[in-house]
Amino acid sequence: MEVAMQDFLVVLAAIWAVMGISAAMYDMVAKINSGALEYSNAIAFFSSMFFRGIIGSMFGPITIIFAYIEKLRRR
């Protein structure tokens, strides 16, 4: 039961990471296509993209790594 729960958490974390990255990319493409991305607010836009995309999707891979280490330790 415990191993199945760990596998479920790994899959959940992977989905979470992919969703965070793809949402940030979609937001960037939509803003560039609509013309909302101009030079004056480009720095603020990319800093918010950094925090939303990179920091937000970091928790998924970190969770995967820790769950995998825990799985290796239990063998």
PyRosetta script that sets phi, psi and omega in degrees:
from pyrosetta import init, pose_from_sequence

init()
pose = pose_from_sequence("MEVAMQDFLVVLAAIWAVMGISAAMYDMVAKINSGALEYSNAIAFFSSMFFRGIIGSMFGPITIIFAYIEKLRRR")
pose.set_psi(1, -41.8)
pose.set_omega(1, -176.6)
pose.set_phi(2, -68.9)
pose.set_psi(2, -36.2)
pose.set_omega(2, 179.2)
pose.set_phi(3, -67.1)
pose.set_psi(3, -39.9)
pose.set_omega(3, 178.6)
pose.set_phi(4, -63.3)
pose.set_psi(4, -38.0)
pose.set_omega(4, 178.5)
pose.set_phi(5, -65.7)
pose.set_psi(5, -39.9)
pose.set_omega(5, 177.8)
pose.set_phi(6, -64.0)
pose.set_psi(6, -43.2)
pose.set_omega(6, 178.0)
pose.set_phi(7, -61.4)
pose.set_psi(7, -40.2)
pose.set_omega(7, 178.8)
pose.set_phi(8, -62.5)
pose.set_psi(8, -41.7)
pose.set_omega(8, 179.5)
pose.set_phi(9, -66.4)
pose.set_psi(9, -36.6)
pose.set_omega(9, 177.7)
pose.set_phi(10, -63.7)
pose.set_psi(10, -45.3)
pose.set_omega(10, 179.2)
pose.set_phi(11, -64.2)
pose.set_psi(11, -41.4)
pose.set_omega(11, 179.5)
pose.set_phi(12, -62.4)
pose.set_psi(12, -42.3)
pose.set_omega(12, 179.6)
pose.set_phi(13, -66.1)
pose.set_psi(13, -37.7)
pose.set_omega(13, 178.2)
pose.set_phi(14, -64.7)
pose.set_psi(14, -43.6)
pose.set_omega(14, 178.2)
pose.set_phi(15, -62.1)
pose.set_psi(15, -41.4)
pose.set_omega(15, 179.9)
pose.set_phi(16, -61.2)
pose.set_psi(16, -43.4)
pose.set_omega(16, -179.7)
pose.set_phi(17, -64.3)
pose.set_psi(17, -45.8)
pose.set_omega(17, -179.4)
pose.set_phi(18, -63.8)
pose.set_psi(18, -40.5)
pose.set_omega(18, 179.4)
pose.set_phi(19, -64.4)
pose.set_psi(19, -40.6)
pose.set_omega(19, 179.5)
pose.set_phi(20, -64.1)
pose.set_psi(20, -44.0)
pose.set_omega(20, -179.5)
pose.set_phi(21, -66.7)
pose.set_psi(21, -45.4)
pose.set_omega(21, -176.3)
pose.set_phi(22, -69.2)
pose.set_psi(22, -34.0)
pose.set_omega(22, 177.2)
pose.set_phi(23, -65.7)
pose.set_psi(23, -40.2)
pose.set_omega(23, 178.6)
pose.set_phi(24, -66.2)
pose.set_psi(24, -41.5)
pose.set_omega(24, 178.9)
pose.set_phi(25, -65.3)
pose.set_psi(25, -42.7)
pose.set_omega(25, 179.5)
pose.set_phi(26, -62.0)
pose.set_psi(26, -41.5)
pose.set_omega(26, 179.7)
pose.set_phi(27, -63.2)
pose.set_psi(27, -41.3)
pose.set_omega(27, -179.4)
pose.set_phi(28, -64.9)
pose.set_psi(28, -46.6)
pose.set_omega(28, -179.2)
pose.set_phi(29, -63.4)
pose.set_psi(29, -41.0)
pose.set_omega(29, -179.9)
pose.set_phi(30, -64.3)
pose.set_psi(30, -39.7)
pose.set_omega(30, -179.3)
pose.set_phi(31, -70.8)
pose.set_psi(31, -35.9)
pose.set_omega(31, 178.6)
pose.set_phi(32, -68.7)
pose.set_psi(32, -41.8)
pose.set_omega(32, -178.1)
pose.set_phi(33, -68.3)
pose.set_psi(33, -33.7)
pose.set_omega(33, -178.2)
pose.set_phi(34, -81.5)
pose.set_psi(34, -7.2)
pose.set_omega(34, 179.7)
pose.set_phi(35, 82.0)
pose.set_psi(35, 9.6)
pose.set_omega(35, -179.2)
pose.set_phi(36, -76.2)
pose.set_psi(36, -15.2)
pose.set_omega(36, -177.9)
pose.set_phi(37, -90.9)
pose.set_psi(37, 104.6)
pose.set_omega(37, 177.1)
pose.set_phi(38, -117.6)
pose.set_psi(38, 172.9)
pose.set_omega(38, -174.9)
pose.set_phi(39, -64.9)
pose.set_psi(39, -34.5)
pose.set_omega(39, -174.1)
pose.set_phi(40, -66.6)
pose.set_psi(40, -38.9)
pose.set_omega(40, -178.0)
pose.set_phi(41, -107.3)
pose.set_psi(41, 16.6)
pose.set_omega(41, -178.6)
pose.set_phi(42, -68.9)
pose.set_psi(42, -38.1)
pose.set_omega(42, -177.9)
pose.set_phi(43, -66.8)
pose.set_psi(43, -45.2)
pose.set_omega(43, 178.8)
pose.set_phi(44, -63.9)
pose.set_psi(44, -38.6)
pose.set_omega(44, -179.6)
pose.set_phi(45, -64.5)
pose.set_psi(45, -46.9)
pose.set_omega(45, -176.8)
pose.set_phi(46, -71.7)
pose.set_psi(46, -29.8)
pose.set_omega(46, 176.1)
pose.set_phi(47, -69.5)
pose.set_psi(47, -39.0)
pose.set_omega(47, 177.0)
pose.set_phi(48, -68.7)
pose.set_psi(48, -36.1)
pose.set_omega(48, 175.5)
pose.set_phi(49, -61.6)
pose.set_psi(49, -41.0)
pose.set_omega(49, -179.6)
pose.set_phi(50, -60.5)
pose.set_psi(50, -48.5)
pose.set_omega(50, -176.5)
pose.set_phi(51, -69.4)
pose.set_psi(51, -37.5)
pose.set_omega(51, -179.4)
pose.set_phi(52, -73.3)
pose.set_psi(52, -45.7)
pose.set_omega(52, -174.1)
pose.set_phi(53, -80.7)
pose.set_psi(53, -53.1)
pose.set_omega(53, -173.1)
pose.set_phi(54, -75.3)
pose.set_psi(54, -54.5)
pose.set_omega(54, -176.8)
pose.set_phi(55, -66.6)
pose.set_psi(55, -41.8)
pose.set_omega(55, -177.4)
pose.set_phi(56, -65.5)
pose.set_psi(56, -36.0)
pose.set_omega(56, -177.4)
pose.set_phi(57, -93.6)
pose.set_psi(57, 2.5)
pose.set_omega(57, 177.7)
pose.set_phi(58, -73.0)
pose.set_psi(58, -29.1)
pose.set_omega(58, -174.8)
pose.set_phi(59, -66.9)
pose.set_psi(59, -31.2)
pose.set_omega(59, 178.7)
pose.set_phi(60, -62.6)
pose.set_psi(60, -57.9)
pose.set_omega(60, 178.5)
pose.set_phi(61, -60.3)
pose.set_psi(61, -36.9)
pose.set_omega(61, 178.4)
pose.set_phi(62, -62.5)
pose.set_psi(62, -42.7)
pose.set_omega(62, 178.7)
pose.set_phi(63, -63.7)
pose.set_psi(63, -39.8)
pose.set_omega(63, 178.4)
pose.set_phi(64, -61.9)
pose.set_psi(64, -45.1)
pose.set_omega(64, -177.8)
pose.set_phi(65, -62.6)
pose.set_psi(65, -46.0)
pose.set_omega(65, -178.5)
pose.set_phi(66, -66.5)
pose.set_psi(66, -38.3)
pose.set_omega(66, 178.7)
pose.set_phi(67, -66.5)
pose.set_psi(67, -37.2)
pose.set_omega(67, 179.3)
pose.set_phi(68, -68.3)
pose.set_psi(68, -41.0)
pose.set_omega(68, 176.9)
pose.set_phi(69, -61.6)
pose.set_psi(69, -43.1)
pose.set_omega(69, 179.2)
pose.set_phi(70, -63.2)
pose.set_psi(70, -37.8)
pose.set_omega(70, 179.4)
pose.set_phi(71, -66.4)
pose.set_psi(71, -41.6)
pose.set_omega(71, 178.3)
pose.set_phi(72, -66.2)
pose.set_psi(72, -35.4)
pose.set_omega(72, -179.5)
pose.set_phi(73, -67.5)
pose.set_psi(73, -31.2)
pose.set_omega(73, -175.7)
pose.set_phi(74, -80.3)
pose.set_psi(74, -9.8)
pose.set_omega(74, -179.2)
pose.set_phi(75, -75.0)
pose.dump_pdb("model.pdb")
